[in-house]
Amino acid sequence: MSGVVAGFTVIFVVIAIGYLLGRLGTLGDHGQFVLGRLVFFVATPALLFTTLASSDLSVIFSPTLAVASATAFAVGALYVLVARIWLDRPLPELTIGALSASYVNSANLGIPIAVFVLGDATFVAPLLLFQIVVYSPIALTILDLTALRGQDAEKLSLINTVTAPFKNPIVLAGAAGLAVALVGWAPPRALMQPFELIGATSVPGALLAFGLSLYGVRVLEKGSSPRRDVALASTLKIVVQPVLAYLMAHFLLGIDGHQLFAIVVVSTLPTAQNVFIYASRYRRGMVLARDSAFVTTLASIPAIALVTALLA
């Protein structure tokens, strides 16, 4: 449990600093907006490029990848189905909600917990690569094509539809990093260090932007927060996704022991702050992403403790 406590402590401290910056007005009225765009357009692409360029692609083909991808798509689709019928939300909000229900905090929380709780950071690597290479591009393409409004929506054409994924900085950076890894090229350190330096600001930048978004608002505030959407996304993330991961890993793939424990723990991780950054970029579902990340982060502490008690 010391690893769980350590991982969550780091997150809460950085978020609290972001909240304090908002309270003091240090970054001005548009600090959250500027910081969010910096993370989306610059820092996160740099992080994805350096991460994929230096990754061992053999870790992709593992049971963890199969479980992570299947459960993410299943839970995301389940959210879209239920929210569309029950809440009648438009597609951009459904996309943000689906990400809130299934996009795991695999970097700034997943890696520390993988090291301190599971004893091996490679358990989280397949999930990280899946979300970078597959899940994010799909979601961002949907948002590129559906989150446009007014005159921008009228400009949407077949060419724009086809080329949308290739205009997104996160998708481009992920593809470039994957290409470097596939060809086996080791870029010179002088070339990679600027990307590593900028990429190192992605995780703390996202957490600071999340903390800034909490100032002046109340999480789950009646009238401003889509409480039913948040409840649905949070339940799917903390309860349904880990249960599906256990059932698939144990009964379908025959996995047991420590590997089964690791797969379920990784599936119990909360919603990533990246979802809030995506929502901020497209100005859709921001409160849903913010509140879901906050609720699932708190709920995942006892949830991971329960998984540890049952399966460790």
Summary of the structure (lengths in Angstrom):
residues: 312
radius of gyration: 18.7
end to end distance: 10.9
largest distance: 55.6
contacts: 1103
relative contact order: 0.19
helix: 79%
strand: 1%
